[in-house]
Amino acid sequence: MQIPDVDSLFEKVDITKYPVRKFIAIPLIILFIAFAVLAYTQVSIDSPVRLGTDFEGGTVVKVVTGESQEALEARFAAYPVSSIRASGGENEMSIEFGQMSDSQKDELIAMLQADYGSYELRDISPLFGEELQGQAKDAVVVAFILMALVVFVVFRTVIPPLAVIFAAFSNIVVALACMNVVGLELSLGTVAALLMLIGYSVDSNILLTTNLLRKKGDLNEKVRNTMKTGVTMTFTTFVAIFAMFLVSSTIHLFSAHFAPIPILRDISLVILFGLVMDLMNTWLFNAGVLRWYLERKESKKYGKRPVKSGATKKKNAKNKSSMV
């Protein structure tokens, strides 16, 4: 079987052949749907995203048992169980409980001592969870503000930096909405993934913006050449993160001595959501905005009417046919 040439693949998905408005509309529609998902979650549970034990408070118990997840759910049915999953050791299970009264907690401890003897219990108070939640929000906001300042300082203009900032913001919002759809909770691990997503979003968008604003040559040709590099970067990262997701989710299937690694699974899943959205925000929205901005700037410079994106090739082809 012959492997298709990379250049021919990019020619088939040449974004410069199509109108700017249609491409810009796609990420905007997806962002609107993401906001709708977050709004629905806010109305349903009084929070735009489901909070994990790290931020909401609760109790985490680890026991060594051969019981299945269904058996443990039945055993602890009288308590507010939020999740049950395999932990780090062989036959070790981690059981997370929501907030409980003191009497419920005493009953749970007595039950653990009677049924398991040896166990590990970690209690997170709601006040500490709220404080941790506030610190996580501050970290994301500060990271976003610093990123925006750096982008404005680098380009020293208005529209291109705003497009970069919008792309990063949209990636985070869509990733949060996808977390709600798949039932993933906001935890310290997923917050770390969102911070990494900010950095990666800026990376690919700055590559595009720098090449279009500072390199000389035909605009559409610059877009195509930059897209080859940018998409290759994103695809490479996607494959690496997907491998991490597979290993952290399925490693327990290969040996009883291994257990799933939930924090790596959650981090990789959030980054995968963001990478998919970053492709659309970078090469549909940001590239579209930059094409419109540069064509408009060029038309003002030479006193010409801006040519609609995607129409240049058709016009040239028409002229050639008339000459023949």
Backbone hydrogen bonds in HBPLUS format (Angstrom, degrees):
<---DONOR---> <-ACCEPTOR-->    atom                        ^
c    i                          cat <-CA-CA->   ^        H-A-AA   ^      H-
h    n   atom  resd res      DA  || num        DHA   H-A  angle D-A-AA Bond
n    s   type  num  typ     dist DA aas  dist angle  dist       angle   num
A0009-LEU N   A0005-ASP O   3.17 MM   4  6.52 146.9  2.29 145.2 154.4     1
A0009-LEU N   A0006-VAL O   3.10 MM   3  5.13 120.7  2.47  95.5 110.4     2
A0010-PHE N   A0006-VAL O   3.09 MM   4  6.45 157.6  2.14 154.7 159.8     3
A0011-GLU N   A0007-ASP O   2.99 MM   4  6.23 141.7  2.14 142.5 153.5     4
A0012-LYS N   A0008-SER O   3.25 MM   4  6.48 141.4  2.41 138.2 146.3     5
A0012-LYS N   A0009-LEU O   3.21 MM   3  5.33 129.2  2.48  96.5 108.9     6
A0013-VAL N   A0010-PHE O   3.24 MM   3  5.16 132.4  2.48  92.4 104.7     7
A0017-LYS N   A0014-ASP O   3.38 MM   3  6.03 169.9  2.39 115.5 118.3     8
A0018-TYR N   A0015-ILE O   3.47 MM   3  5.90 168.4  2.48 110.9 114.2     9
A0024-ILE N   A0020-VAL O   2.99 MM   4  6.23 163.8  2.01 161.2 166.2    10
A0025-ALA N   A0021-ARG O   3.03 MM   4  6.12 147.2  2.14 143.8 152.1    11
A0029-ILE N   A0025-ALA O   2.92 MM   4  6.11 154.3  1.99 154.4 160.4    12
A0030-ILE N   A0026-ILE O   3.13 MM   4  6.42 162.8  2.16 153.5 157.9    13
A0031-LEU N   A0027-PRO O   2.88 MM   4  6.07 154.7  1.95 145.6 152.9    14
A0032-PHE N   A0028-LEU O   2.95 MM   4  6.18 151.4  2.03 143.6 151.2    15
A0033-ILE N   A0029-ILE O   3.01 MM   4  6.35 156.5  2.07 149.8 155.5    16
A0034-ALA N   A0030-ILE O   2.94 MM   4  6.22 153.5  2.02 146.4 154.1    17
A0035-PHE N   A0031-LEU O   2.93 MM   4  6.24 155.7  1.99 149.7 155.5    18
A0036-ALA N   A0032-PHE O   3.01 MM   4  6.30 149.8  2.11 143.9 152.4    19
A0037-VAL N   A0033-ILE O   2.97 MM   4  6.33 151.0  2.06 148.6 156.1    20
A0038-LEU N   A0034-ALA O   2.99 MM   4  6.30 162.2  2.02 152.5 156.9    21
A0039-ALA N   A0035-PHE O   2.84 MM   4  6.02 154.1  1.91 147.2 154.8    22
A0040-TYR N   A0036-ALA O   2.93 MM   4  6.12 156.5  1.98 146.0 152.1    23
A0041-THR N   A0037-VAL O   3.00 MM   4  6.25 157.4  2.05 147.7 153.8    24
A0042-GLN N   A0038-LEU O   2.88 MM   4  6.08 150.8  1.97 143.7 152.2    25
A0043-VAL N   A0039-ALA O   3.00 MM   4  6.28 157.1  2.06 149.3 154.3    26
A0044-SER N   A0040-TYR O   2.96 MM   4  6.13 149.0  2.05 143.2 152.4    27
A0045-ILE N   A0041-THR O   2.90 MM   4  5.95 175.9  1.91 158.0 158.1    28
A0046-ASP N   A0042-GLN O   2.84 MM   4  4.62 125.8  2.14 129.8 134.9    29
A0186-LEU N   A0050-ARG O   2.65 MM 136  5.98 165.7  1.67 160.4 164.5    30
A0052-GLY N   A0186-LEU O   2.88 MM 134  5.37 154.7  1.95 148.7 142.6    31
A0055-PHE N   A0052-GLY O   3.15 MM   3  5.72 138.7  2.33 112.3 121.1    32
A0056-GLU N   A0052-GLY O   2.95 MM   4  6.02 155.0  2.01 156.8 164.8    33
A0057-GLY N   A0053-THR O   3.00 MM   4  4.96 149.0  2.09 128.4 132.6    34
A0058-GLY N   A0124-ILE O   2.81 MM  66  5.19 156.6  1.86 139.5 145.9    35
A0124-ILE N   A0058-GLY O   2.75 MM  66  5.19 177.6  1.75 170.8 169.9    36
A0059-THR N   A0097-PHE O   3.07 MM  38  5.07 156.1  2.13 128.7 136.2    37
A0097-PHE N   A0059-THR O   2.73 MM  38  5.07 165.6  1.75 160.8 164.9    38
A0060-VAL N   A0122-ARG O   2.79 MM  62  5.09 167.3  1.81 153.7 158.1    39
A0122-ARG N   A0060-VAL O   2.78 MM  62  5.09 158.4  1.83 152.5 159.4    40
A0061-VAL N   A0095-ILE O   2.83 MM  34  5.13 169.8  1.84 152.3 155.5    41
A0095-ILE N   A0061-VAL O   2.73 MM  34  5.13 169.9  1.74 160.2 163.9    42
A0062-LYS N   A0120-GLU O   2.78 MM  58  5.00 157.5  1.83 147.2 154.0    43
A0120-GLU N   A0062-LYS O   2.93 MM  58  5.00 155.5  1.99 146.5 152.8    44
A0063-VAL N   A0093-MET O   3.03 MM  30  5.52 154.7  2.10 153.0 159.4    45
A0093-MET N   A0063-VAL O   2.80 MM  30  5.52 167.1  1.82 168.1 169.8    46
A0065-THR N   A0091-ASN O   2.86 MM  26  5.53 155.9  1.92 166.4 158.7    47
A0072-LEU N   A0068-SER O   3.06 MM   4  6.36 155.4  2.13 148.7 155.2    48
A0073-GLU N   A0069-GLN O   2.95 MM   4  6.18 150.5  2.04 144.8 153.2    49
A0074-ALA N   A0070-GLU O   3.06 MM   4  6.34 152.5  2.14 145.1 151.8    50
A0075-ARG N   A0071-ALA O   2.95 MM   4  6.18 151.9  2.03 143.1 151.3    51
A0076-PHE N   A0072-LEU O   2.99 MM   4  6.14 158.1  2.04 150.4 154.5    52
A0077-ALA N   A0074-ALA O   3.45 MM   3  5.06 160.6  2.49 103.7 101.8    53
A0079-TYR N   A0076-PHE O   3.10 MM   3  5.60 165.0  2.12 117.4 121.4    54
A0081-VAL N   A0079-TYR O   2.79 MM   2  5.75 127.7  2.07 116.2  99.8    55
A0098-GLY N   A0080-PRO O   2.70 MM  18  5.33 161.0  1.74 158.1 164.2    56
A0082-SER N   A0096-GLU O   2.71 MM  14  5.49 168.2  1.73 146.3 150.5    57
A0083-SER N   A0096-GLU O   3.43 MM  13  5.23 158.2  2.48 130.9 131.6    58
A0096-GLU N   A0083-SER O   2.86 MM  13  5.23 172.2  1.87 158.7 161.5    59
A0085-ARG N   A0094-SER O   3.02 MM   9  5.43 161.4  2.05 151.7 157.7    60
A0094-SER N   A0085-ARG O   2.74 MM   9  5.43 175.9  1.74 177.6 176.1    61
A0087-SER N   A0092-GLU O   2.75 MM   5  5.28 169.2  1.76 145.2 142.0    62
A0092-GLU N   A0089-GLY O   3.30 MM   3  5.12 163.5  2.32 115.0 112.2    63
A0105-LYS N   A0101-SER O   2.98 MM   4  6.25 157.1  2.04 151.0 157.6    64
A0106-ASP N   A0102-ASP O   2.95 MM   4  6.19 154.3  2.02 146.7 153.3    65
A0107-GLU N   A0103-SER O   3.00 MM   4  6.24 157.4  2.05 147.4 153.4    66
A0108-LEU N   A0104-GLN O   2.90 MM   4  6.15 153.3  1.97 146.4 154.0    67
A0109-ILE N   A0105-LYS O   2.97 MM   4  6.22 159.5  2.01 149.7 154.4    68
A0110-ALA N   A0106-ASP O   3.00 MM   4  6.22 161.3  2.04 148.6 153.6    69
A0111-MET N   A0107-GLU O   2.96 MM   4  6.15 152.4  2.04 144.8 152.5    70
A0112-LEU N   A0108-LEU O   2.90 MM   4  6.17 156.8  1.96 150.9 157.1    71
A0113-GLN N   A0109-ILE O   2.97 MM   4  6.20 158.3  2.02 150.5 156.0    72
A0114-ALA N   A0110-ALA O   3.05 MM   4  6.20 152.5  2.12 142.4 149.8    73
A0115-ASP N   A0111-MET O   2.89 MM   4  5.98 162.9  1.92 153.1 157.6    74
A0116-TYR N   A0112-LEU O   2.87 MM   4  5.42 155.2  1.93 139.1 146.6    75
A0117-GLY N   A0112-LEU O   3.13 MM   5  6.47 139.1  2.30 144.5 151.4    76
A0118-SER N   A0116-TYR O   2.68 MM   2  5.54 134.1  1.88 112.5  97.2    77
A0129-GLY N   A0125-SER O   2.98 MM   4  6.26 156.2  2.04 151.2 158.7    78
A0130-GLU N   A0126-PRO O   2.88 MM   4  6.14 152.6  1.96 147.3 153.8    79
A0131-GLU N   A0127-LEU O   3.00 MM   4  6.25 156.0  2.05 145.1 151.8    80
A0132-LEU N   A0128-PHE O   2.87 MM   4  6.09 158.5  1.92 149.4 155.4    81
A0133-GLN N   A0129-GLY O   2.85 MM   4  6.01 147.5  1.95 141.3 151.0    82
A0134-GLY N   A0130-GLU O   2.93 MM   4  6.20 154.7  2.00 146.5 152.4    83
A0135-GLN N   A0131-GLU O   3.03 MM   4  6.32 154.6  2.09 146.0 152.7    84
A0136-ALA N   A0132-LEU O   2.95 MM   4  6.18 153.3  2.02 145.7 152.9    85
A0137-LYS N   A0133-GLN O   3.00 MM   4  6.27 159.2  2.04 149.3 154.6    86
A0138-ASP N   A0134-GLY O   2.96 MM   4  6.17 160.6  1.99 147.1 152.7    87
A0139-ALA N   A0135-GLN O   2.93 MM   4  6.15 152.9  2.00 144.5 151.8    88
A0140-VAL N   A0136-ALA O   3.09 MM   4  6.39 159.6  2.13 151.0 155.1    89
A0141-VAL N   A0137-LYS O   2.93 MM   4  6.16 167.1  1.95 156.3 160.1    90
A0142-VAL N   A0138-ASP O   2.83 MM   4  5.90 169.5  1.85 153.6 157.0    91
A0143-ALA N   A0139-ALA O   2.99 MM   4  6.02 160.3  2.03 142.5 148.7    92
A0144-PHE N   A0140-VAL O   2.96 MM   4  6.11 152.8  2.03 143.5 151.1    93
A0145-ILE N   A0141-VAL O   2.89 MM   4  6.15 158.7  1.94 152.2 158.0    94
A0146-LEU N   A0142-VAL O   2.91 MM   4  6.09 169.7  1.93 156.2 158.8    95
A0147-MET N   A0143-ALA O   2.98 MM   4  6.07 154.4  2.04 141.2 148.8    96
A0148-ALA N   A0144-PHE O   2.95 MM   4  6.19 157.1  2.00 146.2 152.1    97
A0149-LEU N   A0145-ILE O   2.93 MM   4  6.24 157.5  1.98 152.0 158.0    98
A0150-VAL N   A0146-LEU O   3.00 MM   4  6.23 163.0  2.03 150.9 154.9    99
A0151-VAL N   A0147-MET O   3.01 MM   4  6.26 159.9  2.06 150.9 156.4   100
A0152-PHE N   A0148-ALA O   3.00 MM   4  6.25 160.9  2.04 151.3 156.0   101
A0153-VAL N   A0149-LEU O   2.93 MM   4  6.13 156.6  1.99 150.1 156.9   102
A0154-VAL N   A0150-VAL O   2.93 MM   4  6.09 156.2  1.98 149.7 156.0   103
A0155-PHE N   A0151-VAL O   3.15 MM   4  6.32 167.0  2.17 151.9 154.1   104
A0156-ARG N   A0152-PHE O   2.77 MM   4  5.30 147.4  1.87 138.9 148.6   105
A0162-LEU N   A0158-VAL O   3.12 MM   4  6.25 157.2  2.18 153.2 160.4   106
A0163-ALA N   A0159-ILE O   3.02 MM   4  6.28 150.1  2.12 155.4 163.6   107
A0164-VAL N   A0160-PRO O   3.13 MM   4  6.47 152.6  2.21 148.6 155.7   108
A0165-ILE N   A0161-PRO O   2.90 MM   4  6.17 164.1  1.92 155.6 159.5   109
A0166-PHE N   A0162-LEU O   2.85 MM   4  5.99 158.1  1.90 145.3 151.8   110
A0167-ALA N   A0163-ALA O   3.05 MM   4  6.20 155.7  2.11 141.9 147.9   111
A0168-ALA N   A0164-VAL O   3.14 MM   4  6.48 159.8  2.18 150.8 155.0   112
A0169-PHE N   A0165-ILE O   2.95 MM   4  6.16 164.2  1.97 153.5 158.2   113
A0170-SER N   A0166-PHE O   2.80 MM   4  5.96 164.0  1.82 155.8 160.1   114
A0171-ASN N   A0167-ALA O   2.97 MM   4  6.15 154.7  2.03 146.0 152.8   115
A0172-ILE N   A0168-ALA O   3.21 MM   4  6.49 156.3  2.27 147.5 152.4   116
A0173-VAL N   A0169-PHE O   3.04 MM   4  6.32 167.1  2.05 155.1 158.6   117
A0174-VAL N   A0170-SER O   2.95 MM   4  6.04 170.2  1.96 155.4 157.9   118
A0175-ALA N   A0171-ASN O   3.00 MM   4  6.06 153.4  2.07 140.2 148.1   119
A0176-LEU N   A0172-ILE O   2.94 MM   4  6.19 156.4  2.00 151.7 157.5   120
A0177-ALA N   A0173-VAL O   3.00 MM   4  6.28 156.4  2.05 147.2 153.9   121
A0178-CYS N   A0174-VAL O   2.89 MM   4  6.13 157.5  1.94 150.3 156.2   122
A0179-MET N   A0175-ALA O   2.98 MM   4  6.23 144.9  2.11 141.4 151.0   123
A0180-ASN N   A0176-LEU O   3.16 MM   4  6.55 149.9  2.25 144.8 151.7   124
A0181-VAL N   A0177-ALA O   3.05 MM   4  6.40 151.1  2.14 145.1 153.5   125
A0182-VAL N   A0178-CYS O   3.04 MM   4  6.29 159.3  2.08 153.9 157.1   126
A0183-GLY N   A0179-MET O   2.98 MM   4  5.88 111.9  2.46 135.7 151.6   127
A0184-LEU N   A0179-MET O   2.73 MM   5  4.72 150.4  1.82 148.9 149.0   128
A0183-GLY N   A0180-ASN O   3.32 MM   3  5.03 150.0  2.41  92.7 101.4   129
A0191-VAL N   A0187-SER O   2.99 MM   4  6.20 153.0  2.06 150.6 158.2   130
A0192-ALA N   A0188-LEU O   3.09 MM   4  6.29 154.3  2.16 141.6 148.1   131
A0193-ALA N   A0189-GLY O   3.06 MM   4  6.40 146.5  2.18 140.0 149.5   132
A0194-LEU N   A0190-THR O   2.97 MM   4  6.28 149.0  2.07 143.1 150.7   133
A0195-LEU N   A0191-VAL O   3.01 MM   4  6.35 152.8  2.09 149.0 156.1   134
A0196-MET N   A0192-ALA O   3.00 MM   4  6.30 156.2  2.06 146.9 153.4   135
A0197-LEU N   A0193-ALA O   2.89 MM   4  6.09 143.3  2.02 140.7 151.7   136
A0198-ILE N   A0194-LEU O   3.07 MM   4  6.41 143.0  2.21 143.2 151.4   137
A0199-GLY N   A0195-LEU O   3.39 MM   4  6.77 161.0  2.43 147.1 150.1   138
A0200-TYR N   A0196-MET O   3.01 MM   4  6.32 160.1  2.05 150.8 156.3   139
A0201-SER N   A0197-LEU O   2.89 MM   4  5.95 158.4  1.94 147.8 153.8   140
A0202-VAL N   A0198-ILE O   3.13 MM   4  6.33 164.2  2.16 151.4 154.8   141
A0203-ASP N   A0199-GLY O   3.06 MM   4  6.21 150.2  2.15 141.5 150.2   142
A0204-SER N   A0200-TYR O   3.23 MM   4  6.52 166.1  2.25 159.3 156.9   143
A0205-ASN N   A0201-SER O   3.18 MM   4  6.27 160.2  2.22 147.8 153.9   144
A0206-ILE N   A0202-VAL O   2.80 MM   4  5.75 154.2  1.87 148.9 155.1   145
A0207-LEU N   A0203-ASP O   3.17 MM   4  6.35 152.7  2.25 143.2 150.4   146
A0208-LEU N   A0204-SER O   3.24 MM   4  6.52 158.3  2.29 141.1 145.6   147
A0209-THR N   A0205-ASN O   2.90 MM   4  6.10 172.0  1.90 151.7 154.2   148
A0210-THR N   A0206-ILE O   2.84 MM   4  5.78 165.7  1.86 148.9 153.3   149
A0211-ASN N   A0207-LEU O   3.18 MM   4  6.24 165.4  2.20 144.9 149.1   150
A0212-LEU N   A0208-LEU O   3.07 MM   4  6.25 159.4  2.11 153.1 158.8   151
A0213-LEU N   A0209-THR O   2.96 MM   4  5.99 158.9  2.01 149.6 155.4   152
A0214-ARG N   A0210-THR O   2.96 MM   4  5.70 160.4  2.00 148.1 153.3   153
A0215-LYS N   A0211-ASN O   3.27 MM   4  5.28 146.5  2.39 120.3 127.5   154
A0222-LYS N   A0218-ASP O   2.98 MM   4  6.24 151.7  2.07 150.4 158.4   155
A0223-VAL N   A0219-LEU O   2.99 MM   4  6.33 152.9  2.07 150.3 158.1   156
A0224-ARG N   A0220-ASN O   3.00 MM   4  6.27 161.5  2.04 147.7 152.0   157
A0225-ASN N   A0221-GLU O   2.98 MM   4  6.18 165.6  2.00 150.7 154.4   158
A0226-THR N   A0222-LYS O   2.97 MM   4  6.02 161.6  2.00 146.6 152.0   159
A0227-MET N   A0223-VAL O   2.92 MM   4  6.00 149.5  2.01 144.8 153.6   160
A0228-LYS N   A0224-ARG O   3.18 MM   4  6.47 149.1  2.29 145.2 151.7   161
A0230-GLY N   A0226-THR O   2.84 MM   4  6.03 173.5  1.85 159.1 161.4   162
A0231-VAL N   A0227-MET O   2.87 MM   4  5.72 169.2  1.88 148.1 151.8   163
A0232-THR N   A0228-LYS O   3.22 MM   4  6.11 152.0  2.31 133.8 141.7   164
A0233-MET N   A0229-THR O   3.00 MM   4  6.25 155.3  2.06 148.7 155.3   165
A0234-THR N   A0230-GLY O   2.98 MM   4  6.27 165.0  2.00 152.5 156.0   166
A0235-PHE N   A0231-VAL O   2.83 MM   4  5.96 162.9  1.86 150.6 155.6   167
A0236-THR N   A0232-THR O   2.99 MM   4  6.10 157.8  2.04 145.7 151.6   168
A0237-THR N   A0233-MET O   3.05 MM   4  6.33 162.8  2.08 151.6 156.0   169
A0238-PHE N   A0234-THR O   2.80 MM   4  5.99 156.8  1.86 149.4 156.9   170
A0239-VAL N   A0235-PHE O   2.97 MM   4  6.19 160.5  2.00 151.1 154.6   171
A0240-ALA N   A0236-THR O   3.15 MM   4  6.41 161.2  2.19 147.2 152.1   172
A0241-ILE N   A0237-THR O   2.90 MM   4  6.12 166.3  1.92 158.0 161.4   173
A0242-PHE N   A0238-PHE O   2.82 MM   4  5.92 154.5  1.88 148.4 156.3   174
A0243-ALA N   A0239-VAL O   2.96 MM   4  6.14 149.3  2.06 143.2 151.0   175
A0244-MET N   A0240-ALA O   3.11 MM   4  6.45 150.9  2.20 142.0 149.6   176
A0245-PHE N   A0241-ILE O   2.91 MM   4  6.23 151.1  2.00 145.7 154.0   177
A0246-LEU N   A0242-PHE O   2.93 MM   4  6.22 160.1  1.97 150.8 155.1   178
A0247-VAL N   A0243-ALA O   2.99 MM   4  6.18 169.2  2.00 152.9 155.7   179
A0248-SER N   A0244-MET O   2.97 MM   4  6.00 169.3  1.98 149.8 153.3   180
A0249-SER N   A0245-PHE O   3.03 MM   4  6.01 135.5  2.23 140.1 151.2   181
A0250-THR N   A0246-LEU O   2.91 MM   4  5.87 148.2  2.02 150.7 157.7   182
A0251-ILE N   A0247-VAL O   3.03 MM   4  5.25 132.1  2.27 146.6 147.0   183
A0261-ILE N   A0248-SER O   2.93 MM  13  4.87 163.4  1.96 137.5 142.9   184
A0253-LEU N   A0250-THR O   2.98 MM   3  5.51 156.1  2.04 116.5 123.9   185
A0254-PHE N   A0251-ILE O   3.29 MM   3  5.76 157.8  2.34 110.6 116.3   186
A0258-PHE N   A0255-SER O   3.28 MM   3  5.72 165.6  2.30 109.9 114.2   187
A0265-ARG N   A0261-ILE O   3.04 MM   4  6.24 158.8  2.08 156.0 162.7   188
A0266-ASP N   A0262-PRO O   2.83 MM   4  6.02 163.6  1.86 156.1 159.5   189
A0267-ILE N   A0263-ILE O   3.01 MM   4  6.13 162.4  2.05 142.9 148.1   190
A0268-SER N   A0264-LEU O   2.94 MM   4  6.00 168.6  1.95 147.8 151.5   191
A0269-LEU N   A0265-ARG O   2.98 MM   4  6.09 153.2  2.05 145.2 152.9   192
A0270-VAL N   A0266-ASP O   3.09 MM   4  6.30 164.4  2.12 152.4 155.3   193
A0271-ILE N   A0267-ILE O   3.08 MM   4  6.32 163.2  2.11 152.1 156.9   194
A0272-LEU N   A0268-SER O   2.92 MM   4  6.09 152.8  2.00 145.4 152.9   195
A0273-PHE N   A0269-LEU O   3.06 MM   4  6.35 159.0  2.10 149.5 154.3   196
A0274-GLY N   A0270-VAL O   3.03 MM   4  6.32 162.3  2.06 148.9 153.7   197
A0275-LEU N   A0271-ILE O   2.81 MM   4  6.03 152.3  1.88 151.0 158.6   198
A0276-VAL N   A0272-LEU O   3.15 MM   4  6.34 162.3  2.19 151.4 154.5   199
A0277-MET N   A0273-PHE O   3.21 MM   4  6.49 163.5  2.24 149.0 153.5   200
A0278-ASP N   A0274-GLY O   2.75 MM   4  5.88 143.6  1.88 142.9 154.6   201
A0279-LEU N   A0275-LEU O   3.10 MM   4  6.37 145.0  2.23 145.0 151.5   202
A0281-ASN N   A0277-MET O   2.88 MM   4  6.17 165.9  1.90 156.8 161.3   203
A0282-THR N   A0278-ASP O   2.84 MM   4  5.77 156.9  1.89 145.6 151.5   204
A0283-TRP N   A0279-LEU O   3.03 MM   4  5.95 166.3  2.05 144.9 148.7   205
A0284-LEU N   A0280-MET O   2.90 MM   4  5.17 139.5  2.07 132.9 140.2   206
A0285-PHE N   A0280-MET O   3.22 MM   5  6.75 154.1  2.29 148.8 156.6   207
A0286-ASN N   A0281-ASN O   2.74 MM   5  5.99 174.0  1.74 159.5 161.6   208
A0287-ALA N   A0282-THR O   2.96 MM   5  6.15 137.5  2.14 139.6 152.1   209
A0288-GLY N   A0284-LEU O   3.22 MM   4  5.72 139.8  2.39 116.5 127.4   210
A0289-VAL N   A0285-PHE O   2.84 MM   4  6.11 161.1  1.87 158.7 163.6   211
A0290-LEU N   A0286-ASN O   2.92 MM   4  6.11 164.4  1.94 153.1 157.4   212
A0291-ARG N   A0287-ALA O   2.94 MM   4  6.07 154.7  2.00 144.2 151.1   213
A0292-TRP N   A0288-GLY O   3.02 MM   4  6.23 164.0  2.04 149.3 153.5   214
A0293-TYR N   A0289-VAL O   2.85 MM   4  6.02 159.7  1.89 149.1 155.5   215
A0294-LEU N   A0290-LEU O   2.86 MM   4  5.95 168.7  1.88 152.1 154.7   216
A0295-GLU N   A0291-ARG O   2.97 MM   4  5.99 159.6  2.01 146.8 152.9   217
A0296-ARG N   A0292-TRP O   2.98 MM   4  6.01 155.2  2.04 143.9 151.1   218
A0297-LYS N   A0293-TYR O   2.91 MM   4  6.07 152.7  1.98 142.4 150.6   219
A0298-GLU N   A0294-LEU O   2.88 MM   4  6.01 154.3  1.95 143.1 149.9   220
A0299-SER N   A0295-GLU O   2.97 MM   4  6.14 153.3  2.04 142.0 149.1   221
A0300-LYS N   A0296-ARG O   3.07 MM   4  6.31 151.2  2.16 144.3 151.3   222
A0301-LYS N   A0297-LYS O   3.05 MM   4  6.24 148.8  2.15 141.2 150.0   223
A0302-TYR N   A0298-GLU O   3.15 MM   4  6.41 154.5  2.22 149.6 154.2   224
A0303-GLY N   A0299-SER O   2.78 MM   4  5.48 110.9  2.26 133.5 149.2   225
A0304-LYS N   A0299-SER O   2.81 MM   5  4.62 138.9  1.98 132.7 140.5   226
A0311-ALA N   A0308-LYS O   3.06 MM   3  5.64 156.9  2.12 135.9 138.0   227
A0315-LYS N   A0311-ALA O   3.01 MM   4  6.19 155.6  2.07 150.0 156.6   228
A0316-ASN N   A0312-THR O   3.00 MM   4  6.28 161.5  2.04 153.1 157.7   229
A0317-ALA N   A0313-LYS O   2.94 MM   4  6.11 158.9  1.99 148.2 154.1   230
A0318-LYS N   A0314-LYS O   2.98 MM   4  6.16 148.3  2.08 141.8 150.3   231
A0319-ASN N   A0315-LYS O   3.02 MM   4  6.31 154.5  2.09 148.6 155.0   232
A0320-LYS N   A0316-ASN O   3.03 MM   4  6.28 158.6  2.08 149.5 154.8   233
A0321-SER N   A0317-ALA O   3.08 MM   4  6.29 156.8  2.13 144.4 150.1   234
A0322-SER N   A0318-LYS O   3.05 MM   4  6.29 151.1  2.14 145.2 152.8   235
A0323-MET N   A0319-ASN O   3.05 MM   4  6.29 147.4  2.16 144.8 153.3   236
A0324-VAL N   A0320-LYS O   3.14 MM   4  6.43 147.8  2.25 144.0 152.1   237
